[in-house]
Amino acid sequence: MKKLFLTVMAFVTVGAAVVAQNKAVKASESKVVWKGYKVAGSHEGTINMVAGNLEFKNDVLKGGAFEIDMASIETTDLSGEYKDKLDGHLKSDDFFGVTKYPKANLVMTKVKPKGKNAYDVTGNLTIKGQTHPIQFVMSVYGSKATANLKVDRSKYDVRYGSSSFFDNLQDKVIYDEFDIIADLQF
């Protein structure tokens, strides 16, 4: 009887290890796009992912974490002198202060299935050393995951052009919310 119990426990332990998986995100094959909006239009670009992982149990998403290289932020809708100016401004203390805060990260704290391949995710997003909760939907298909996050930059002390901090900006207002669209390969 004792031998049978030990055999069953060994099977359960091995089985549990097989169904719980931590899958590394392939940073070089993944893409993170940002899009910011202002009264007079919008700009968009990319940010490089440093590392990330997604945690699964029985093929159901349970969590994950990601690190982004803020120093890699660049615009893709401009070229030449205007691109260089905006890229430099985004890296400056007016926006993301990448010299002092070179990385941003997201840690999932709660994941709830929302239907086939979709999950409601709650996490902690850290930008410029400040962490705030964020909610978004993540879809997982095979070895790919996608998410679209709406980030309120005013929570992270990204003040430039924000009507939350400055009056009389008129048509120079840059909206507080910006989008991050992540297409992840793992």
N, C-alpha and C positions, 0 to 999 in steps of 0.2 A: 504494500500500500504506500509506504514511504517513497519507494522508487517511482511509482506511478505519479504521486504528488510532485516530486522533483522534476519529472519529465514534463508534466503539464505546466509547471511554473517556468521551466526553461523555454518551452514553446511560446507561452504568453509573453515572456520577456523579449524573446527574439522577434515575435510578431509585432509587439509594440514598437520596437526599434525600427522595423521596416516601414510601418505606416506613418511615422513621424519623419518628415524630411525638411531639411534646411537647404534651400536652393539658392546658390550665389547668382546674382544678377551679372550678366556680362556687360560691364560698363562700356567697353569699346563698341559694342553692337547695339546699345540702347541709345535713345535720344530724348533729351529734355529740352523743350521749347518754352520760352516765356513770351507773353504778349502784354504790353502796357498800353493804357488808353489815356488820351488827353482830349480836351475840348476840340482841338483842331485836327485830330486824327489818332493814329496809333503807331507803335513800333513793335517789332518782334525780333527774336534772336534765339540763341542757344546757350546752354550752360552744360558743362561736362559733368558726368557722374563719376565720382571717385570709386565708390563701392556700394554694394547693397545686397540684401538677401530677402527672400520670401520664405516664410515658414508654413508648412502644410502638415495636416494630419488627415490621413485617409483621403488625400487629394482635395481637401477643403482648406482654403486659405485661413490661417490662424494669426499671422502677424508678419512683421518685417521691419527693416530699417534701411536707411539710405543716407549717403553722404554726397554732397554736391560741392564742386570746386568753384566757388564764387569768383575767383580770379580769372576764370575762363569765360565769364559772361561776355557776350558780343552780340551785336545787331546783325541781322541778315537782310534787312529791308533797305539798307543804305550802303553806299560805297564811298571810297575815297575819303576826303577831308571830313565830311559829315559823319561818316561811320566812325572814324578815329575819334572825333570829338565826343560823340555820344558814348562810345565804348569807354573812353577815359572818364567821362562824367559818371557813368553807372558804377565804375570801380572806385570813385572818390568817396569821401565822407558824406557828401550830399546825398548819396544813395546807399550803397552797400559797404563802403569802407573796407575793401578787400585786403588792405595791408594789415589791418588789425583783426579782421574777421574773414579769413580766407575760405572758411568752410561753412556750409549750412547743412542741417540734417533733419531728418524726419524719422520718428520712431512710432510705429503703430502700437496703440494701446488697447484697442478693441476692434474686432472684426466680426461682422454679422452677415451671414448669407442673405442676399436680397433677391434671389431668383437664380436661374441657371447662369453660371459663370460670373455673376455680379455680387459685389459685397459692399455694404456700408462700412466705411472705415473711419475710426476716430484715431487721431494721433497727436503727437507733440511735435510741432515744427519750430526749429531754432534758426533764427536769422539774426545776425549782428549780436550774438550772445544772449538774445532774449527768446524765451520759449513760451509758446501759446498753443492751446488746443486748436485743432483743425479737423473738419469733417469733409469727406469726399467719397465718391464711388470708384471702386476699382473693378475692372473686368479682367478675367483670366481665361485665356484660350490656349491650351497646349503649353508651349514654353514661352508664351508672350503674356504680358500684362499691360493694361493701359489705365491711366488715371488723369483726371482733369481737376486741378485744384484752383480755387479762387482764394487768393491771399490778400489780406488787408495790410498793406505795407505800413500804415500808421501805427499798428501794434508793435512794429519792430523798429521804431524810431527812424524810419525812412521818410523824411519830412519834405524834401525838396518839391516845390510846386503843389503841395497838398493844401487844399482848402480847409482841412481839419486843423492846420497849424497857422495858416497865413490868410489874411483878408486882402481884398482888392486884387486878386490875381486875374480876374476876368477870363479872357480867352487863353491865358497861360496855365490854367489849372491842369494838373496831371491827376487823374482819378486815383483814389487810394487802392482800389482793388486791381490786381493784375492776375493773369492766368499763368499757370504752369501746366503744361501738357506733357506727360511722361509716357513714352513707349518703351517698355522694358523687355529685354530678352534674357532668359535664364536657362 
